[in-house]
Amino acid sequence: MKKIVVLISGGGSNLEAIAKACQIGNVPATIELVISNQPNVKGLDRAKKFHLMSKVIEHQKFNSRDKFDQALLNQILPIEPDLVVLAGFMRILSKDFTDALSGKLINIHPSLLPDFPGAHAHRDAIAARASKSGCTVHFVDSGMDSGPIIMQKEVEVLSSDDEDSLAEKVKKQEHILYPQVIDLFSAGEIESP
């Protein structure tokens, strides 16, 4: 069984999809720890629902990104995780952090990277009148959504779509794709860059 740490900042719907997949045996892994950089988010309630250990490390309480990242590493490294999964974790991580977890750090982004990186992927896709969007799981480096792509899933963008409807379509695909990638990684079928 592979050991996973999940980092969240909000609702935790991808955390729930991964936890369910682990619970029913679709992913041969255990979530050892969930860390949120925000207190009182729904993702922490979801962690509790699945009886997962969780911690809050508020980034606002640190006077630098490096100090916050070091606090995260202090929680993560003793677990010796096989994979650290960013699931709606809304922080850009320092090079020291990404280097410390190189090849074990993955993220899911709500666009077909390299198109529409950053925090407003759905808005950007609609504004660009893209005919398709989707989600991308990628290894994390110190850039913004710039690490090597692992897998993608496409959705059609309709002329009637707005940010919310596109987000819902993409989220459904995220909940399928992320557990699938973690399963393949756990089986040794995805190689670290």
Salt bridges, closest charged atoms under 4 A:
GLU16 OE2 - LYS20 NZ 3.38
GLU16 OE1 - ARG46 NH1 2.86
GLU16 OE2 - LYS49 NZ 2.99
GLU58 OE2 - LYS61 NZ 3.26
ASP99 OD2 - LYS95 NZ 2.81
ASP124 OD1 - ARG123 NE 3.59
ASP145 OD2 - HIS109 ND1 3.24
ASP145 OD1 - HIS138 NE2 3.79
GLU154 OE2 - LYS132 NZ 3.38
ASP161 OD2 - LYS169 NZ 2.56
